[in-house]
Amino acid sequence: MSSEDGHVRFVGAIAGVGSGTRCSPPGTYKSAIDCLLKTVRNESIFALYKGATPPAVGWAAIDSVLLGSLHNYRLFLIRHGLTETTPDTDVQRLTLVGHGIAGLFAGWTSALLATPMEQLKVKLQLQLQKSAADRVYKGPVDCTRQIYRAHGVLGLWTGFTGSLAFRSNFFWMFGSFEALMRGFAKLDGTPYAVSVPTANFLSGGLASFLYWIMAIPADNIKNRMMAMPHTAMRPSFSNTARQIFAEGGYRGFFRGLGPTLLRAFPVNASALWVYEGLMRLLGAEKVR
């Protein structure tokens, strides 16, 4: 298939379906282990899955929008000349900056769907009461209903500016992913050569480290914005950032980075291994 026409491609969205604690008040938990032990002790092991329904239902759709739009933005940028010649061939490919820009635009696009899903998840996870009867929200539907009554439909997008800032960092994710893929390709013909699927897996995992190091400050701001009670005024991005800095200085923006990095490699390596594999299986246009 050619990328010369302007038709929207759905192959990336289909492939995206297959891929698919930091907002508690300061002082609540000393560390990730302390959070785990207190949660299980106070609420049972099932509390570890609080707020799982919104992402379980919506994450496949969010990844589909993210990765589907990513593929279309890559093709759009190729059509508009953000290309370079592949070494030793006359084939044109998207530049590294182009891959980053496509990731940036895809992140912004997915924020439209991700913001309400993440808000429900955050609010449900922050309910520390052991008895369900004592909790403000009885579930995701009740949480949605209460937010709507307090702020209308737009209330579900509280934290949208934080989500945009956080998801802007897909620039680093997909730019570094492509750079790593090109690095692995240079190993072909050497004793260190790896298969394309293996390169996808390793590149996805390694790229996620840069992504999260760059993204965690905005993610903390976003989560704090979404954690505000639905009865309070909708918080601004700048005021929330100032509040985090006042409470913990610059270190406050990096709360939760350690546990996040621990899960980042397997989660993102697996997701991009599945996505890239499905893209090849479905015969998607090549962008590298």
C-alpha positions as CSV (number, residue, x, y, z in Angstrom):
1,M,0.0,0.0,0.0
2,S,1.2,3.6,-0.7
3,S,1.2,6.5,1.7
4,E,0.7,9.0,-1.2
5,D,-3.1,9.4,-0.7
6,G,-4.8,11.1,2.2
7,H,-7.0,8.4,3.4
8,V,-7.1,7.7,7.1
9,R,-5.7,4.2,8.0
10,F,-7.4,2.1,10.6
11,V,-4.7,-0.6,10.7
12,G,-2.9,1.2,13.5
13,A,-6.0,1.4,15.5
14,I,-6.6,-2.3,15.2
15,A,-3.0,-3.1,16.2
16,G,-3.3,-0.6,19.1
17,V,-6.1,-2.7,20.7
18,G,-3.8,-5.6,21.0
19,S,-1.1,-3.6,22.9
20,G,-3.0,-2.5,25.5
21,T,-0.4,5.9,43.5
22,R,1.2,9.1,43.1
23,C,-1.8,11.3,44.0
24,S,-2.3,10.4,47.7
25,P,-1.7,13.3,50.2
26,P,1.9,13.8,51.1
27,G,2.9,11.7,54.1
28,T,0.3,9.0,53.5
29,Y,2.8,6.5,52.4
30,K,6.6,6.3,53.0
31,S,7.3,4.2,49.9
32,A,5.8,1.9,47.3
33,I,6.2,-1.1,49.7
34,D,4.6,0.9,52.5
35,C,1.7,1.8,50.2
36,L,1.3,-1.9,49.3
37,L,1.3,-3.2,52.9
38,K,-1.0,-0.5,54.2
39,T,-3.5,-1.0,51.4
40,V,-3.7,-4.8,51.9
41,R,-3.7,-4.5,55.7
42,N,-6.5,-1.8,55.8
43,E,-8.6,-2.9,52.8
44,S,-7.7,-6.4,51.8
45,I,-5.8,-7.6,48.7
46,F,-8.7,-6.8,46.4
47,A,-8.1,-3.1,47.1
48,L,-5.1,-3.4,44.8
49,Y,-7.6,-3.5,42.0
50,K,-9.6,-0.5,42.9
51,G,-10.3,1.7,39.9
52,A,-9.5,-1.2,37.6
53,T,-12.8,-1.1,35.7
54,P,-12.3,2.2,33.8
55,P,-8.9,1.2,32.4
56,A,-9.9,-2.4,31.8
57,V,-12.8,-1.1,29.7
58,G,-11.2,2.0,28.2
59,W,-7.4,1.3,27.8
60,A,-7.8,-0.8,24.7
61,A,-9.7,2.1,23.1
62,I,-7.1,4.6,24.3
63,D,-4.3,2.6,22.9
64,S,-6.2,2.1,19.7
65,V,-6.6,5.9,19.4
66,L,-3.0,6.6,20.4
67,L,-1.4,4.0,18.0
68,G,-3.9,4.4,15.2
69,S,-3.4,8.2,15.1
70,L,0.3,7.7,15.4
71,H,0.4,5.7,12.2
72,N,-1.7,8.2,10.4
73,Y,0.4,11.1,11.6
74,R,3.5,9.3,10.4
75,L,2.0,8.9,7.0
76,F,0.8,12.5,7.0
77,L,4.3,13.8,7.7
78,I,5.8,11.5,5.1
79,R,3.4,13.0,2.5
80,H,4.4,16.5,3.5
81,G,8.1,15.9,3.0
82,L,9.5,15.3,6.5
83,T,11.6,12.5,5.1
84,E,15.2,11.4,4.5
85,T,16.9,8.8,2.3
86,T,17.4,5.5,3.9
87,P,21.2,4.7,3.9
88,D,22.4,2.6,0.9
89,T,19.0,2.9,-0.8
90,D,16.8,5.5,-2.6
91,V,13.8,4.7,-0.3
92,Q,12.4,7.7,1.7
93,R,11.7,7.3,5.4
94,L,10.3,9.5,8.1
95,T,13.0,11.4,10.0
96,L,13.6,10.8,13.7
97,V,12.1,14.2,14.5
98,G,9.1,13.2,12.4
99,H,8.6,10.1,14.5
100,G,8.7,12.3,17.6
101,I,6.2,14.8,16.2
102,A,3.9,12.0,15.2
103,G,4.1,10.7,18.8
104,L,3.4,14.2,20.2
105,F,0.3,14.6,18.0
106,A,-0.9,11.1,18.8
107,G,-0.5,11.8,22.5
108,W,-2.6,14.9,22.3
109,T,-5.3,13.0,20.3
110,S,-5.5,10.2,22.8
111,A,-5.8,12.7,25.7
112,L,-9.4,13.4,24.6
113,L,-10.4,9.9,25.6
114,A,-7.8,9.2,28.3
115,T,-8.7,12.1,30.5
116,P,-12.1,11.0,31.7
117,M,-11.0,7.4,32.1
118,E,-8.0,8.4,34.2
119,Q,-10.0,10.7,36.3
120,L,-12.4,7.9,37.3
121,K,-9.5,5.6,38.0
122,V,-7.7,8.2,40.2
123,K,-10.9,9.1,42.2
124,L,-11.8,5.4,42.8
125,Q,-8.3,4.5,43.9
126,L,-8.1,7.3,46.4
127,Q,-11.0,6.0,48.5
128,L,-9.3,4.5,51.5
129,Q,-12.4,3.4,53.5
130,K,-12.5,-0.3,54.1
131,S,-16.3,-0.4,53.9
132,A,-17.9,0.3,50.6
133,A,-20.8,1.9,52.3
134,D,-18.4,4.7,53.6
135,R,-17.0,5.5,50.3
136,V,-18.0,8.7,48.3
137,Y,-18.2,6.8,45.0
138,K,-19.9,3.4,44.8
139,G,-18.3,2.7,41.4
140,P,-17.3,4.3,38.1
141,V,-20.9,5.0,37.1
142,D,-21.7,6.7,40.4
143,C,-18.5,8.6,40.2
144,T,-19.4,9.8,36.6
145,R,-22.8,10.8,37.8
146,Q,-21.5,12.9,40.7
147,I,-18.9,14.7,38.6
148,Y,-21.5,15.5,36.0
149,R,-23.9,16.9,38.7
150,A,-21.2,19.1,40.1
151,H,-19.5,20.4,36.9
152,G,-21.5,19.2,33.9
153,V,-20.0,17.3,31.0
154,L,-16.7,19.3,31.0
155,G,-16.1,18.1,34.6
156,L,-15.1,14.7,33.2
157,W,-12.2,16.5,31.5
158,T,-10.8,18.0,34.7
159,G,-7.1,17.7,34.4
160,F,-7.1,17.9,30.6
161,T,-4.3,20.4,30.5
162,G,-2.2,18.0,32.7
163,S,-3.1,15.2,30.4
164,L,-2.0,17.2,27.4
165,A,1.3,18.0,29.1
166,F,1.8,14.4,30.2
167,R,1.0,12.9,26.8
168,S,3.2,15.4,25.0
169,N,6.1,13.1,26.1
170,F,5.1,10.5,23.6
171,F,7.5,12.7,21.5
172,W,10.3,11.1,23.4
173,M,8.8,7.7,23.5
174,F,8.4,7.2,19.8
175,G,11.4,9.3,18.8
176,S,13.7,7.2,21.0
177,F,11.9,4.0,19.9
178,E,12.8,4.7,16.3
179,A,16.4,5.7,17.2
180,L,16.8,2.4,19.0
181,M,15.3,0.4,16.1
182,R,17.8,2.0,13.7
183,G,20.6,1.2,16.2
184,F,19.6,-2.4,16.3
185,A,19.3,-2.5,12.5
186,K,23.0,-1.5,12.2
187,L,23.9,-4.7,14.0
188,D,22.6,-6.8,11.0
189,G,25.4,-9.0,9.6
190,T,27.3,-8.9,12.9
191,P,27.4,-11.5,15.7
192,Y,25.2,-9.2,17.7
193,A,22.3,-9.0,15.2
194,V,18.8,-9.5,16.6
195,S,15.5,-10.2,14.9
196,V,13.0,-7.4,14.2
197,P,10.5,-8.6,16.8
198,T,13.3,-8.8,19.4
199,A,14.4,-5.3,18.4
200,N,10.8,-4.1,18.8
201,F,10.7,-5.6,22.3
202,L,14.0,-4.1,23.5
203,S,13.4,-0.8,21.9
204,G,9.9,-0.4,23.4
205,G,11.2,-1.3,26.9
206,L,14.3,1.0,26.7
207,A,12.4,3.9,25.2
208,S,9.9,3.8,28.0
209,F,12.7,4.7,30.5
210,L,13.3,8.0,28.7
211,Y,9.6,8.6,28.3
212,W,8.8,8.2,32.0
213,I,11.8,10.2,33.2
214,M,10.6,13.1,31.0
215,A,6.8,12.5,31.7
216,I,6.6,11.9,35.4
217,P,6.5,15.6,36.5
218,A,3.5,16.3,34.3
219,D,1.9,12.9,35.3
220,N,2.1,13.9,39.0
221,I,0.5,17.3,38.2
222,K,-2.2,15.6,36.2
223,N,-3.0,13.1,38.9
224,R,-3.1,15.7,41.6
225,M,-5.6,17.7,39.5
226,M,-7.7,14.7,39.0
227,A,-7.6,13.8,42.7
228,M,-9.3,16.9,43.8
229,P,-12.8,16.3,45.2
230,H,-15.5,16.7,42.7
231,T,-17.2,19.3,44.9
232,A,-14.1,21.6,44.7
233,M,-13.3,24.1,42.1
234,R,-11.6,22.7,39.0
235,P,-7.8,23.1,39.6
236,S,-5.5,24.8,37.2
237,F,-2.2,23.3,35.9
238,S,0.0,26.1,37.2
239,N,-1.6,26.3,40.7
240,T,-1.3,22.5,41.1
241,A,2.4,22.6,40.0
242,R,3.1,25.4,42.6
243,Q,1.3,23.3,45.3
244,I,3.5,20.3,44.6
245,F,6.6,22.4,44.6
246,A,5.6,24.0,47.9
247,E,5.1,20.6,49.5
248,G,8.1,18.7,48.2
249,G,10.3,20.9,46.1
250,Y,11.6,19.6,42.8
251,R,11.6,16.1,44.2
252,G,7.8,16.3,44.6
253,F,7.5,16.2,40.8
254,F,9.3,12.8,40.7
255,R,7.3,10.9,43.3
256,G,6.7,7.4,42.2
257,L,9.4,7.3,39.5
258,G,11.0,4.2,41.0
259,P,8.0,1.9,40.9
260,T,7.0,3.3,37.5
261,L,10.4,2.5,36.0
262,L,10.2,-1.1,37.4
263,R,7.0,-1.8,35.4
264,A,7.8,0.4,32.4
265,F,10.1,-2.0,30.6
266,P,7.9,-5.1,30.5
267,V,4.6,-3.2,29.9
268,N,5.9,-1.1,27.1
269,A,8.2,-3.7,25.6
270,S,5.2,-6.1,25.3
271,A,2.9,-3.5,24.0
272,L,5.1,-2.3,21.2
273,W,6.2,-5.9,20.4
274,V,2.5,-6.7,19.8
275,Y,1.7,-3.5,18.0
276,E,4.6,-3.7,15.6
277,G,4.0,-7.4,15.0
278,L,0.4,-6.8,14.1
279,M,1.3,-3.9,11.8
280,R,3.5,-6.2,9.8
281,L,0.9,-9.0,9.9
282,L,-1.8,-6.5,8.6
283,G,0.5,-5.2,5.9
284,A,0.6,-1.6,7.1
285,E,2.6,1.0,5.1
286,K,6.3,1.1,6.1
287,V,7.5,4.3,7.8
288,R,11.2,3.3,8.4
